[in-house]
Amino acid sequence: MRLLIIGALEGQLSTATKMAMDGGAKVAHAPSIEIALAALRAGKGADLLLVDVMMNISGLIAGLEAERIAVPVVACGVETNAAAAVNAIRAGAKEYIPLPPDAELIAAVIAAVARESSDFLYRDPAMERVVKMAEQIAGSEASILITGESGTGKEVVAKYVHARSKRASKAFISVNCAAIPEALLESELFGHEKGAFTGAVARRIGKFEEASGGTLLLDEISEMDVRLQAKLLRAIQERVIDRVGGTKPVPVDIRILATSNRNLNEAVREGSFREDLLFRLNVVNLKLPPCVNGPVTSLPCPSISSPNTPRPTASAARALRRSPQCAG
């Protein structure tokens, strides 16, 4: 788990850093919000930001949103900073950790982030077959196309594959191709050079470079424009990318996973999706069974746990009992 601590490394915050490292986190430090945003823009990714509560957290979150960087923010400060803690939560921080730090609390926060990639609950034989296939192919470098209806847990399956792959210790980067405007998606994926277009005030590293060494998930890839599909095909075939406005190809080392809730073979026949790109992505297809009573927000088809995954806690079990029933 990659932790970026933002603020002056003095006293109690320094102690929190040591606790996080003892808990297995890879820790980086930025003394200011500006430096933190520059590091994230440059591709030095993070799974969690731990921020001094006295810093401009609303400004940080606004900066993250402007850069389309999705990473949870946790504020920390001395217990006397009650008003600052409330303001941090209102600004968008997910949690508040009081200082001096408690080792168990730091460990719990790290575990909660790490658990997002490893917990997996499912039901019915159809999902069991999907999980077994995912486990079998996780150790390979093959591209995987994960298909299924919206809400069936395609991204959860992708994280499950990554967590069991040879790249598990490296970054897992997800890009929602349907949520980013067409004009911005190319820059989001491949990055851009300073001055490449109006508003490009600095070089930005794209998701391909940020994921190098790890796994890149292209979520809802069927929504990608055909023109951009050609550039994506080259990146997958040659493992090099061109930043927008760049003149020098950049090599990348990534595994590609993709998801779609549409029938891509039909999209090929309609001319909205390239057949050669589908061939490159669909080396292995994991087709998820539908949930009949509505979408699942965090875990696909939850009811019973796999024999190879941890048992849920009592509170999780109660939540699962309240969840909709799913079927293949």
N, C-alpha and C positions, 0 to 999 in steps of 0.2 A: 504494500500500500504506500502510495507516494503522498507525503504530507508536506505542504508548504506553510511555514509559519511566517506571519507578517507582523512586524513590530520590532522594537528594540529587544535584543536578547540579553536581558538583565534579570538577575535574581530569579523570581518565581517562574517567569516564562522560559528561562533557560532550563530550569528544573523540569518543566513540562516537556521540553524538547528531548531531554535525556530519557524521560519515562517513555516517550513515544518511540525512540530508537530502541530502547530495551524491549519494547513490545513488538519489534520487528518492522517498524515503519522506516521507509527511506525518507529522510528529512532534508528539506532545503529551507533556506531562510532568505527573506527579503525585508530590508529595514523599512520600506515604505510601500504604499499602495501602487505608486507609479512604477517602482521597480518590479513589484510582483506582476503587474499587468504586462510589463515589457517582457518578463521571463515567460509568461504563459503565451504571449503572442509569438515568441520566438520558438515555441514548440516544447518548452520545458514543462510538460504536463504535470498535473496534480490530481489526486483523487479526493483530497480534502484540504480546505484552507482553515488554519487556526489563526485567528486574528485578535490582536489586542483590542479590547472593547473601546478604548479611548480613541481609536483611529476612526476615520470617516467610512464606516461600514456601508452606509447608503451609497456613497460615492463608489466604493469598491463594487458593489452589486450592480450599480448602473453601468460601470465600466465592463463588467463581465457580460452583461446583457448586450451592450453595444458591440462587443467583440464576438458575441454568440458563443461564449465559453460556458459550458454547463458543468459546474463543480459546486458541491455543498460548502457553505461557510459556517463555521462554528466560532463564536466569540468567546473570549476569556478575559477575566479581570478580577480584581480583588472584590471580596464580598460587599465592601462598602459602596461599590459602584452600582447600586440597585437601579438608579434611573438610567444609567448608561446601558445596563443589561437589557432593560425593557425597550429602550430605543433601538438596540441592536436587533432584537427579535422582530420588532415592528419593521425594521429596514429590510428584513429578509433572511437574517441568520437563522439557521436550523436549530441550533442549540446554544446554550450558554454554560461555560465551565468556570466555576469559581476558583480563584487562586487564594492561598497556595494550592497546587494541584494535588488531587488524590490519584494514586497510582491505579486503583481499580476503575475509576471513572475514565481516565485517559485510555486504559486498555479496552473499556467497554465501547468507547467511541470508535476506536480503531477497528475493533471486532465487528461493529455494526456495519462499517463501510466494507470491510473485507467479506462479510457474510453475504452481501448483495450479489457477489459473483459465485458463491458456492452453494447456497441453500437451494434446494429444488424439491418440490413436492408435486406429486401427480397421482392420477388414478386411471384405471381401466387398462386393458391389455394393449389397446392401440397406442397409448402414450408410453407404455412400458417398452414397446418395440422401438419407438422413436428414441427413447433414452438409451437403450442398448446399442443402437446404431451410432448415436452420438458419441458414446464412450469408445466404440470401436474405431471411429475415424478421428477422434480428437487428437491422437498423437501424430497424425499425418500432416502434410502441408497442403492437402487438397482444399480447393475452394468449395464452399458449401452454400447452397441456396435453401433457405428455410422458408417454407410456404405455409399458409394457413389464414384463416379468417382473422380480422382485427380482434384483439383481445385474447388470443389464444396463448400468448407468451413467447412469441418468436425471439424477442431480444433476450429473454431469460434463458432460452435454449442456447443462444449464441454465447452468452456469458458462461454458461455451463461447459460448452465446448472449449472455450478459451482457458477456463480454470483447470482443465484436464489436459491441456496441450503442452508441448515443449516450450511454448512462449508464455506460460502462465505467470512468470515473474516479470514479464514486460507489460507494456501498456495495452489496455483494451480501449479503443476509441470508437465511438458510435456517431454516425452522421445520419440525421433524418432527412432524406432527400425530398420528402414531401413538405417539410416544414420551412425550408429555406427557399426564398425567392430565386427563380431561375438565374437572374442576373448576378446573384451573389454566390451561388453554389460552386461555380468553378473556382473562385478564390478560396472558398471554405475548404474545398478538397485539396487543391494544389498549391495554395498560398499565392502571394503576390510580392512583387518588388516595389520599393518606394517609387511613387510617381507613375505607377502602372495605369492608374485611372484616377478620376477626381475623388479625393478623400483618402487615397492611399498615401498617408503621411509617413509611413514607415514600412519596412519589410515585415510581412507576416508569414509565418510557417503554417502550411496547410495540414489537414488531418492525415494525409499520406505520410508526410515527414514526421509528424508527431507520433504516429503509430509504428514507425520503423523499428523493427525488432520484435514487434508484438502483433496484435490483431486489429484489423479495421473492419467494422461492421457498417455496411451500406444499407440502412433501414429504408424500406419502401422504395427500392431501386426502380420499380416500374414507373415512378413519377418523374424520372430524370429525362431531360430533353434529349432528343436523338443526337443533336450536334455534340453535346457533352459526352454522350455515350461513346463516341469515336475516340475522344481523348482518354476516357476511362479504359477502353479496350487496349490502347497502346500501353498505358501504365501497368495493366495486369500482365500483358504479354512480355514486355521488356523490363519491367520492374524499374523504370525510370519515369520521372515526372518533370513537367515544365511549369515553373511558376508563371502566373500571369505577369507579362512584362519582362520575363526573364530571358536570358540568351544562352544559358548553360543548363543541360539536363542534370537532374539531381537523382542519384540512385536511391532506391528505397528497398527495405527488406521487410515485407509484411505478408501476413496471411489474410486473404479476403473472405469474409462472410457477407452474405446479402439476404435480405428478407423481402417478401412481397405478399400482399393479400389478393393479388390478381393472378389470373392464368397468363403466364408470360408466353406460352406457346400461341395463345390467341392474340396477344399483343404483337408478336412477330408477324402473324398472318395479316394483322391490321396495319402493319408498317410503323407502329409506334415504339417498337423495341427491336434492337439489332439481333439477328440470329447468331452472329459470330460472338457477340458479347454473352448471350445466353449460354452458348456452348462453353465459354470460359468459366462462367459462374456456376453452372449446374453440373459440376463434376460429381457431386453427391447432393441428392435432394432429401431433405428432412421435411416431410409433410405432416403438420400437426393436426390432430383431430379437433373438431369444433367443440366449443362449450355451448350447450344448448340453451342455457338460461341467462345469457348475457356475457359480456366480456369479463375477463379476470384482470385485475389491475396490477398484481404483483407476482403471482405465481401461476403457472399454467395448470388448469384443471386440478385444484387442490382437494385432496381428500385423504390419501394415505401417503406415507413417505416411502421412498425407495429404500431397499435394504442397505444400500451403500451410502446413504446420506444420514446426517444426524437426526435424531428424533426431535420434533418440535417441543418448545417449552409449553408450560401449562397455558400461558396466555395465548400463545400462537395456536395451540390446539383448540381453544375456545373460539378463536376467530375463524379457524377453518370450519368448525361445526356450523358457523353462521353463514358460510360462503355458499354460493349457488352450486348445485350439482352439475357435473359435466359428464359428457359422454362422447365416445368416439364416433 
